[in-house]
């Protein structure tokens, strides 16, 4: 019988009056890949942070490799054989791979001899686990997939028998994700234990042996992966049935709403972020922009929305042409018929110290219906906010509550309500479900489809390839500021789009 790699018993953790973990128990068998799923705020990250020593449980016990263990810090966790690869990598960009891996571990008298021994050990680990990477490369010159390998190597170098990965595929192309899963399979084959935190149920089904489900701080189910399915897991996460597939009728594109011609853009450092961008969006269709984060999608949305100045090229909204000579900003682009759901709801989409009713009119606060002769019409604002909150199922239904006190999913619904309710010709949507619970994802997707079916044009940017494939009618793929290709969604497949996301077109393949 396999030994237990992890045994958590009746873990409780409070932050003030908020219970993040309530009597949580979990066992993880050695030599397996164990998934943990749950909505945002379900307590997954808190539980793993307790296991890795970032937090201390208020009560409960921890067993590691069948030994009762006290973990007060990350150092204690490492000493117990636990390693963690965080969603945001903990690497020094200007250091080499070797320097990052040995950082904080060396205590010998001769650094030269220590580095030589470290190189030999890393070569062994690379060969044993197929984690090849140039140890002399600086981190900032490596793609994210290789940076992730460095994080895994760093954990193994420190003697990890148990590896925790937090949302590991969020910044990877499909091909990089597939390679990561091959690495995890190799680790499992070598007897290592992997705990995988992810919101992507397809990944859970593809790679894990067991899966545990958390909801509202409690552990609600444990399943052998081969004996469950995505639908059951989604229902366990949310507490009700969830429609995982986006139901939509075929698109019926009409007149051209947006034209982007020869768009080029350099940032303040003189680096080219957009190169010769050309595309159109018609009424009655959703055009999705796929790509790994940081390949020009954000700059593209910001220019069309009027946040960044257009430098080279032109944009046409209906009959209005905008060039580098045009004096435009976000307010004037909004008046031309553009609604914008920004990628970062807290930094750009909301003022979190404002109330819901104040946020619901941001950008539209000059509308006559919100203003009296001297002061703003607070009654009209509150009534409008309440109506939009009801329509978009924002909870709690309180226009006077500060935006900071709503969950991420409800904050996102608030931004969507504000923009979609304007009934504009063009909707720009950046990362519509980033950090959003699976139940809210279902609702948000329905609203975007409804916008298209109301004969509006939608330009959708998302790093979630499943989301792009589900919602889009046409798909543009960006890599290093260029459009690598365009494909009809009905003809698209994950492999081909993944290659374009990596900069490999049919012409260069």
C-alpha positions in Angstrom: 0.0 0.0 0.0 1.4 3.5 -0.8 2.2 5.7 2.1 0.4 9.0 2.7 2.5 11.9 1.5 0.2 14.5 3.1 -2.4 14.1 5.9 -4.2 17.3 7.0 -6.7 16.8 9.8 -9.4 19.3 10.9 -7.5 22.4 9.7 -9.1 25.7 10.8 -8.0 29.1 9.8 -9.6 32.5 10.5 -8.8 35.9 9.3 -10.6 38.1 11.8 -14.2 36.9 11.7 -13.8 35.3 8.3 -13.4 31.5 8.3 -11.1 30.6 5.4 -10.7 26.9 6.3 -13.3 25.0 8.4 -12.4 21.6 9.7 -10.6 20.7 6.5 -9.2 17.2 6.2 -7.2 15.9 3.2 -5.1 12.9 2.5 -2.8 12.6 -0.5 -1.2 9.3 -1.5 2.5 9.2 -2.3 3.4 8.9 -6.0 0.1 10.4 -7.2 -1.1 13.7 -8.8 -3.9 15.1 -6.6 -6.0 18.0 -7.8 -7.7 20.5 -5.6 -10.5 22.6 -7.2 -13.0 25.1 -5.9 -14.3 28.6 -6.6 -12.4 31.8 -5.7 -12.5 32.1 -2.0 -13.2 28.4 -1.4 -10.0 28.1 0.7 -7.7 26.2 -1.7 -4.8 28.7 -1.6 -5.1 29.3 2.2 -4.9 25.5 2.8 -1.8 25.2 0.6 -0.3 28.3 2.2 -0.7 26.5 5.6 1.0 23.4 4.2 3.9 25.5 2.8 4.3 27.6 5.9 3.0 31.0 4.7 0.2 30.8 7.3 -0.1 28.9 10.6 -3.4 27.0 11.2 -5.4 28.1 14.2 -6.0 24.4 14.9 -5.6 21.0 13.3 -2.7 18.8 12.5 -0.3 18.2 9.6 1.3 14.9 8.6 4.1 14.7 6.0 5.2 11.3 4.8 3.4 9.8 7.7 5.1 11.9 10.3 3.4 14.5 12.4 5.0 17.8 11.4 5.0 21.4 12.6 5.3 23.9 9.8 5.9 27.4 10.9 7.7 28.7 7.7 8.6 27.9 4.2 11.9 26.7 5.5 10.1 24.1 7.7 8.1 23.0 4.6 11.3 22.6 2.5 13.0 20.7 5.3 9.9 18.4 5.4 10.3 17.7 1.7 7.6 20.1 0.3 8.3 22.4 -2.6 5.9 24.9 -4.2 5.7 26.5 -7.7 3.7 29.7 -7.3 1.4 31.2 -9.9 3.7 34.2 -10.1 7.2 32.8 -10.3 9.6 33.6 -7.4 12.7 34.2 -9.6 15.3 37.0 -9.9 15.0 38.2 -13.5 18.6 39.3 -13.8 20.2 36.2 -12.2 21.1 33.1 -14.2 19.2 29.8 -13.9 22.0 28.4 -11.8 22.1 31.5 -9.5 18.4 31.3 -8.9 18.4 27.6 -8.1 21.3 27.8 -5.6 20.2 31.1 -4.1 19.8 30.7 -0.3 21.0 27.1 -0.2 24.8 27.5 -0.3 26.7 27.5 3.0 30.1 26.1 1.9 33.4 27.9 2.2 34.3 27.8 -1.5 31.6 29.2 -3.8 33.4 27.9 -6.9 33.5 24.3 -5.7 29.9 24.7 -4.5 28.7 25.9 -7.9 30.5 23.0 -9.6 28.8 20.5 -7.4 25.5 22.3 -8.0 25.9 22.0 -11.8 26.5 18.3 -11.6 23.4 17.8 -9.4 21.3 20.0 -11.8 22.5 18.0 -14.8 21.4 14.8 -13.0 17.9 16.3 -12.2 17.5 17.6 -15.8 18.3 14.2 -17.3 16.2 12.2 -14.8 13.1 14.4 -15.1 13.5 15.7 -18.6 13.7 19.3 -17.4 16.4 20.5 -19.8 17.2 24.2 -19.5 20.4 26.2 -20.1 21.6 26.9 -16.6 23.8 29.8 -17.8 20.8 31.8 -19.3 19.4 34.7 -17.4 15.8 34.4 -16.3 14.6 37.4 -18.3 15.7 35.8 -21.5 13.7 32.6 -21.0 10.1 32.1 -22.1 7.6 31.5 -19.3 7.5 27.7 -20.0 11.2 27.4 -19.3 11.0 29.7 -16.3 8.4 27.3 -14.8 10.9 24.5 -15.4 13.4 26.5 -13.3 10.9 26.7 -10.5 10.4 22.9 -10.6 14.2 22.3 -10.7 14.6 24.7 -7.8 12.2 22.7 -5.7 13.7 19.3 -6.7 17.2 20.7 -6.0 16.1 21.4 -2.5 15.0 17.8 -2.0 11.2 18.1 -2.6 9.3 14.8 -2.5 6.0 16.7 -2.6 5.4 19.4 -5.2 2.6 22.0 -5.0 1.7 23.8 -8.2 -0.7 26.8 -8.1 -2.5 27.4 -11.4 0.6 26.3 -13.4 -0.8 26.7 -16.9 -2.2 30.2 -16.7 0.7 31.7 -18.6 1.5 28.7 -20.9 0.6 27.9 -24.5 -1.3 24.6 -25.0 2.0 23.0 -26.2 3.8 24.3 -23.2 1.0 23.0 -20.9 1.2 19.6 -22.6 5.0 19.5 -22.0 4.4 20.5 -18.3 2.0 17.5 -18.0 4.6 15.2 -19.4 7.0 16.5 -16.8 4.5 15.9 -14.0 3.8 12.4 -15.3 7.6 11.8 -15.2 7.7 13.1 -11.6 4.9 10.7 -10.7 6.7 7.9 -12.3 9.7 8.6 -10.2 7.7 8.4 -7.1 7.2 12.1 -6.5 3.8 13.5 -5.3 2.2 16.4 -7.0 -0.7 18.6 -5.7 -2.3 20.6 -8.5 -4.4 23.7 -7.8 -6.3 24.7 -10.9 -9.7 26.0 -12.0 -9.4 24.2 -15.4 -11.5 21.0 -15.0 -10.2 19.6 -18.3 -6.7 19.6 -16.8 -8.0 17.8 -13.7 -9.5 15.1 -15.9 -6.4 14.8 -18.1 -3.6 14.5 -15.5 -4.8 13.8 -11.9 -5.3 10.5 -10.1 -7.5 12.0 -7.4 -9.4 15.3 -6.9 -10.7 17.1 -3.9 -13.4 19.8 -4.0 -13.6 22.8 -1.7 -16.6 25.1 -1.3 -16.9 28.1 1.1 -13.9 27.1 3.2 -14.9 23.4 3.6 -13.8 20.2 1.9 -17.0 18.9 0.3 -15.9 15.9 -1.8 -13.1 13.6 -2.7 -13.1 11.6 -5.9 -11.0 9.2 -7.9 -10.6 11.1 -11.1 -11.5 8.1 -13.3 -14.8 7.9 -11.4 -16.0 11.5 -11.9 -16.5 14.0 -14.7 -16.3 17.8 -15.3 -20.1 18.3 -14.8 -20.1 16.6 -11.4 -17.0 18.5 -10.3 -18.5 21.8 -11.4 -21.8 21.1 -9.5 -19.8 20.2 -6.4 -17.8 23.4 -6.6 -20.8 25.7 -7.0 -23.5 23.8 -5.3 -25.8 23.6 -8.3 -25.8 22.4 -11.9 -23.6 24.5 -14.1 -23.7 24.6 -17.9 -20.1 24.2 -19.0 -20.7 24.5 -22.8 -21.6 27.8 -24.3 -24.8 27.4 -26.3 -25.1 29.8 -29.2 -26.6 29.9 -32.6 -24.4 30.6 -35.7 -23.3 34.2 -36.2 -25.0 36.5 -38.7 -22.4 39.2 -39.4 -23.7 42.5 -40.7 -22.2 45.9 -41.4 -18.6 46.7 -40.5 -18.4 48.4 -37.1 -14.6 48.5 -36.5 -11.7 48.6 -38.9 -8.1 48.6 -37.8 -5.5 49.4 -40.5 -1.7 49.2 -40.3 -1.7 49.8 -36.6 1.8 50.1 -35.1 2.7 51.1 -31.5 5.9 51.6 -29.4 5.9 51.9 -25.7 7.7 54.5 -23.6 10.9 52.5 -23.8 10.8 52.4 -27.6 9.9 48.7 -27.8 7.5 47.7 -30.6 4.3 46.3 -29.0 2.1 46.3 -32.1 3.3 45.6 -35.7 1.2 46.1 -38.8 -2.1 45.1 -37.2 -5.1 44.8 -39.7 -8.6 43.4 -39.0 -12.3 44.2 -39.0 -15.2 43.4 -36.7 -18.8 43.3 -37.9 -22.1 43.7 -36.2 -23.5 40.3 -35.0 -20.1 38.6 -34.5 -17.5 38.0 -31.8 -13.9 38.3 -32.9 -11.6 36.7 -30.3 -7.9 37.6 -29.9 -5.9 34.6 -28.6 -2.3 34.7 -27.3 -0.2 34.3 -24.2 -0.4 37.4 -22.0 2.1 40.1 -23.0 2.0 39.7 -26.8 0.3 43.1 -27.6 -3.3 42.3 -26.8 -3.5 44.8 -23.9 -2.0 47.6 -26.0 -4.4 46.8 -28.8 -7.4 47.2 -26.5 -6.1 50.3 -24.9 -5.5 52.1 -28.2 -9.0 51.2 -29.6 -10.5 52.3 -26.2 -8.7 55.7 -26.4 -6.5 55.0 -23.3 -3.3 55.0 -25.3 -2.6 57.4 -28.2 -2.7 56.1 -31.7 0.8 56.5 -33.2 0.8 54.9 -36.7 -2.1 53.6 -38.7 -5.8 54.3 -38.4 -9.0 53.1 -36.7 -12.5 53.5 -38.1 -15.6 53.3 -35.9 -18.6 53.2 -38.1 -18.0 56.4 -40.2 -15.5 58.0 -37.9 -11.8 57.7 -38.9 -9.2 58.2 -36.2 -5.5 58.7 -37.0 -2.4 59.9 -35.1 -3.6 63.5 -35.8 -7.0 62.9 -34.1 -7.5 64.3 -30.6 -9.2 61.5 -28.9 -9.4 60.0 -25.4 -11.4 57.3 -23.7 -14.4 59.7 -23.2 -14.5 60.6 -26.9 -14.2 57.0 -28.0 -17.0 56.1 -25.7 -19.2 58.8 -27.4 -18.4 57.2 -30.8 -20.1 54.0 -29.6 -17.4 52.0 -27.8 -18.0 50.2 -24.5 -14.9 48.8 -22.8 -14.6 46.1 -20.1 -10.9 46.5 -19.2 -8.5 43.6 -18.4 -7.8 44.8 -14.9 -11.1 45.6 -13.2 -9.6 46.9 -10.0 -6.9 49.1 -11.5 -8.9 50.5 -14.5 -12.5 49.3 -14.3 -13.5 50.3 -10.8 -12.6 52.8 -8.0 -12.9 50.2 -5.2 -13.3 52.9 -2.5 -16.4 54.2 -4.3 -19.9 52.6 -3.8 -21.5 50.3 -6.4 -23.8 53.2 -7.5 -20.9 55.5 -8.0 -19.0 52.8 -10.0 -22.0 52.0 -12.2 -21.9 55.5 -13.7 -18.2 55.9 -14.1 -17.5 57.3 -17.6 -21.2 58.0 -18.0 -21.6 60.4 -15.1 -22.2 63.4 -17.4 -25.4 61.8 -18.8 -28.4 64.1 -18.3 -30.4 61.4 -16.5 -27.8 61.4 -13.7 -27.7 65.1 -13.2 -29.9 67.8 -11.8 -29.6 71.5 -12.3 -26.8 71.8 -9.7 -26.1 68.5 -8.1 -26.1 64.9 -9.3 -29.5 63.1 -9.2 -28.6 60.5 -6.5 -32.1 59.0 -6.7 -31.8 58.3 -10.4 -28.3 56.9 -9.9 -29.4 54.5 -7.2 -32.5 53.3 -9.2 -30.3 52.8 -12.3 -27.7 50.9 -10.3 -30.3 48.7 -8.6 -31.8 47.8 -12.0 -28.4 46.9 -13.4 -27.4 44.9 -10.3 -30.6 42.9 -10.5 -30.2 42.3 -14.3 -26.6 41.1 -13.8 -27.2 39.2 -10.6 -24.7 41.3 -8.6 -24.6 40.2 -5.0 -25.2 41.6 -2.4 -27.9 43.8 -4.0 -26.7 47.0 -2.3 -26.0 50.1 -4.3 -24.4 51.8 -1.3 -21.9 49.1 -0.6 -18.2 49.9 -1.5 -16.9 48.0 -4.5 -14.0 46.7 -2.5 -16.5 44.6 -0.4 -17.8 42.7 -3.4 -16.2 39.4 -4.5 -14.1 39.4 -7.7 -16.9 37.8 -9.7 -19.5 40.4 -8.6 -17.0 43.2 -9.3 -16.7 41.9 -12.8 -20.5 41.7 -13.2 -20.7 45.3 -12.1 -18.3 46.4 -14.8 -20.1 44.3 -17.4 -23.4 45.8 -16.4 -22.2 49.3 -16.7 -20.8 48.7 -20.2 -23.3 46.3 -21.7 -26.3 48.3 -20.5 -25.2 51.3 -22.7 -26.3 49.3 -25.8 -23.3 50.6 -27.8 -22.3 49.4 -31.3 -18.9 47.9 -30.2 -18.0 46.1 -27.0 -14.3 45.6 -26.1 -13.9 42.9 -23.5 -10.5 42.1 -21.9 -10.2 38.9 -19.9 -13.9 38.7 -19.1 -13.7 35.9 -16.6 -10.2 36.5 -15.0 -10.4 35.4 -11.4 -14.1 34.7 -11.7 -15.9 31.7 -10.2 -17.3 29.0 -12.5 -20.9 30.0 -11.8 -20.2 33.6 -12.7 -18.3 32.5 -15.8 -21.5 30.8 -17.1 -23.5 34.0 -16.6 -20.8 36.3 -18.1 -20.6 34.1 -21.2 -24.3 34.3 -21.7 -24.3 38.1 -21.5 -21.5 38.4 -24.2 -23.4 36.0 -26.5 -26.6 38.1 -25.9 -24.7 41.2 -27.0 -23.7 39.5 -30.2 -27.2 38.3 -30.8 -28.5 41.9 -30.4 -26.5 42.6 -33.5 -23.6 44.3 -31.7 -19.9 43.8 -32.5 -17.7 42.3 -29.9 -13.9 42.2 -29.7 -12.8 39.7 -27.1 -9.3 39.3 -25.6 -8.6 36.3 -23.4 -5.6 34.2 -22.4 -8.1 31.3 -21.8 -8.0 29.4 -25.0 -11.1 27.4 -24.1 -13.0 30.7 -23.7 -11.8 32.0 -27.0 -12.8 28.8 -28.8 -16.2 28.7 -27.1 -17.3 32.3 -27.6 -15.6 33.5 -30.8 -16.9 33.4 -34.3 -13.6 34.4 -35.7 -10.2 34.1 -34.0 -7.1 36.2 -34.4 -3.9 34.9 -32.9 -1.2 37.3 -31.7 2.5 36.7 -31.0 5.0 39.4 -30.2 2.7 42.2 -31.4 1.8 40.6 -34.7 -1.3 38.8 -35.9 0.1 35.4 -36.8 -3.1 34.1 -38.4 -6.9 34.2 -38.5 -9.3 31.3 -38.5 -13.1 30.7 -38.3 -13.9 29.3 -34.8 -15.8 26.4 -36.4 -12.6 25.3 -38.2 -10.2 26.0 -35.2 -8.5 23.4 -33.1 -6.3 23.8 -30.0 -3.1 22.5 -31.6 -3.1 24.9 -34.6 -3.9 27.9 -32.4 -1.3 26.9 -29.9 1.3 26.8 -32.6 0.3 30.3 -33.8 0.5 31.5 -30.1 4.1 30.2 -30.0 4.9 32.2 -33.2 4.8 29.2 -35.6 2.7 29.8 -38.7 2.0 27.3 -41.5 4.5 29.2 -43.6 7.3 28.8 -41.1 6.3 25.4 -39.8 
